[in-house]
Amino acid sequence: MYKGILHTHYLVVVLFLLIYVIKTVLLLSDKKELLIAFTKKVKVPEMIISFLFLGTGIFLLTQLALGGKFDYLLWIKLGMVLISIPIAVVGFKKQNKMLAALSLLLITGSFGLAEVYHKKKGIIENVYMTDNSGKSLYEANCKLCHGDDGKLGASGAKDLTATVLELEGVKEVILKGRASMAAVNVNEEQANAIAVYVMSDLKGH
Ligand code: HEC
């Protein structure tokens, strides 16, 4: 479900931005009649999109907060979105080009900023796993090197079915990394679920 909402959020943000860009371009190029006609045409879809934008956004923020991943970048992002809305309202109402352009810049920036950063760190993907079961977390974060059955050993990874580590040790490797294995971006609870999966399902076999 998280993944579905995350994808819905991306989709509505893109649609939202598209409408916004068109409006701003029309305003900046003094196509006032067109702007009024366009604004009228997209009024209802825009309302639905804005509603979905906010709804999915709030849901995702609560998920990030619950996952302990609510960092300063998200505050900046949230701040930029919240500031850009009144600026956009005033900008388009008064047909002020500067304000309209500024709000577009803010909202585009807020979209890009945190996304790029979090994508890089894998935070978004990990928090929004389809479910938080050890198996799906393992498949998303470990399979690449350790394989479905834990035996793959790609890029020097160890055979997990043969590990002498206990649960806590596995958890520590996940959270802190070891030698050539980098720490995996999951929270403590998720690390625990993965470690339990490794110990019981992979090693148990
Ligand atoms: C990019 C590849 C890569 C990914 C992804 C990866 N590992 Fe590893 N893993 C390694 C490598 C390489 C080692 C060997 C590190 C060393 O030399 O100590 C290792 C070692 C381990 C060990 C120590 C095994 C032992 O007996 O010493 C555990 C446990 C482990 N990984 C679990 C995981 C889990 C669980 C995940 C997913 C959350 C994961 N790894 C993701 C590459 C990876």
Boltz pocket constraint, residues with backbone or C-beta under 6 A from the ligand:
constraints:
  - pocket:
      binder: B
      contacts: [[A, 137], [A, 138], [A, 141], [A, 142], [A, 143], [A, 144], [A, 145], [A, 146], [A, 154], [A, 155], [A, 156], [A, 157], [A, 158], [A, 159], [A, 160], [A, 162], [A, 163], [A, 164], [A, 165], [A, 169], [A, 170], [A, 173], [A, 174], [A, 178], [A, 179], [A, 180], [A, 181], [A, 182], [A, 184], [A, 194], [A, 195], [A, 198]]
      max_distance: 6.0
